[in-house]
Amino acid sequence: MNGTDVKPSVAPGLRLGGVSFVWRPWLVLVTLLLAAVTFLVFCLSIGVGDFPIGLPRVLATILGRGEQVDEFVIMDLRMPRALAGVVVGIALGVSGAITQSVARNPLASPDILGITGGAGATAVFLVTASGGTAAAIVDSVGVSAAALVGGLGTGLLVYFLAWRRGIDGFRLILIGISVSAVTEAITTWLLATADIRDVARSQAWLVGSLDNRSWSEVQVALWGTLVLLAVVACVSFQFKPMHLGDDVAAGLGVRHSAVRAALLLCAVLLAGVAVSAAGPVPFVALVAPQAAMRLTRSPTPPIPASGVVGALLLTGSDLLARTALPVGLPVGVVTAAIGGPFLVHLLVRANRR
């Protein structure tokens, strides 16, 4: 060649199995800033209530240096609710990022695919079938377990119905919408034929709420989410080359069908864990990955940032529902008010394309 050869600059990164993973400082910086804002909203949420506690006292109590009264109010009464919001938000955000990445469609989320609807229908069936005789068992254990099993079963059903020598994103969404419509019809029928007291309990749970969370519920959701996040972190390295196409991924030695199945299973389980802890909170899994993708300037939904945005969205919505509105509302009402217009925006953009 005439002249000087110029080598393209490559950002520092990590190489695994011949695949390079580029280090993106902007993504890391934005994720850390979002985590800091989430922690601030988390602390503000703890301090809000009939017995208000200032931010310095909240921080001192979290660090183990608070007064006895503050420790009782924060650690025993308010911390489970606030921590449940963070855990459920992370689980929904990561679940949405996985489903949107696998389907390669911004409309793919546990809400649209019927996973949360299946979890809700199973839980409502348990509540209405048990009646008042097993109310204590249902309220403490049964609803959470039923929601987890129902979400897993619905997710597996959608996956097998959409499988045709692989997973096509458009077919996955269409089948998910159909299954979601069926689960909503089943839920409506169960509520229409149930006792009015069971309907009241079911409706309060179906909206999606963080009220009256206990430490036992939070611990189950926390450990379940941590285990699933560890699995996602291990499998996601194999998922990176698949953005270049299945042929390229296969040439690099990636078993793309197995990787997709494993990630979708983790997404379904994360959604089931979230629903079992807080009910089917709508639109968090849809909005969080898209918001994270725009904030981090990432071409695909970033999994860590999506989880942080999900936690921020759910915790902030719960704080808004308890402070800015004239009456206290379940957090699902606020997330629906935010996610509904965002879904319309995504549909309009998809139609223009």
C-alpha angles and dihedrals in degrees: 000000000000111000133011122325111236118205116213113247114245123198114238113265149146127280121209122170092347093307120118120219110200120224109233112193094190092057092049093046094050092046091052092047091050090050090052092050090047091053090050092051089045091056093045090051090054092052095052119093146081087305102046117208123195123238095251091053091047091053092046091051093048089052090051097253101102131116120268094252092050091048091054095047095043104035099035104031111024109022096072092056095046094044091047089056091054095045095045091045092052092047093050094044094051092043091053093047091053096048093046092048094047094045092038088221129111091217094063111104137131088264095054094039092056097244096122090040091055091048091050094047092051092049092048090050090055092048095047095041095049096049121186096319094076099028095125093051092044094050095047106036116351101066094051093047093045092050092051093049092044093050092049093048093048092048092051090048092053091047095051093044090051095046114109106153086313140353120290113197097219093049091047092055094046093051091044092053090050093049090046090054090051093050091048090051090050091049092050091049092049091051093046093054099037132096113275092242092054090047091055092052092046095048092051089054097041094059091062118248142178094203120130097005115173130211091247092057092046093049093052092049092044097051093042091051093047093051093048092046089054090053091047091051091054096046098040092072088065090048096059097078091050090075085071091058137278093270093054091045091050090050088055091052098257116145093218097184093053092045092051092048092049093048093046090050090053090048092051092048092048090052090047092051090049093049092047090055102041109006125251098322103191131233099359091108090048100046102037099064093045093048091047091049092054095044094049095038089232121158090221132032106281109226101213094043091046090055092049092048089049091054091047093048095049096041092045092047091051091050090048092049091054101042116021098043123076092235130031111259133184113267091243091069091058095045089049090052089052098040099044096067090040090056090051088051091053092048092051091050092048090050092052091052 
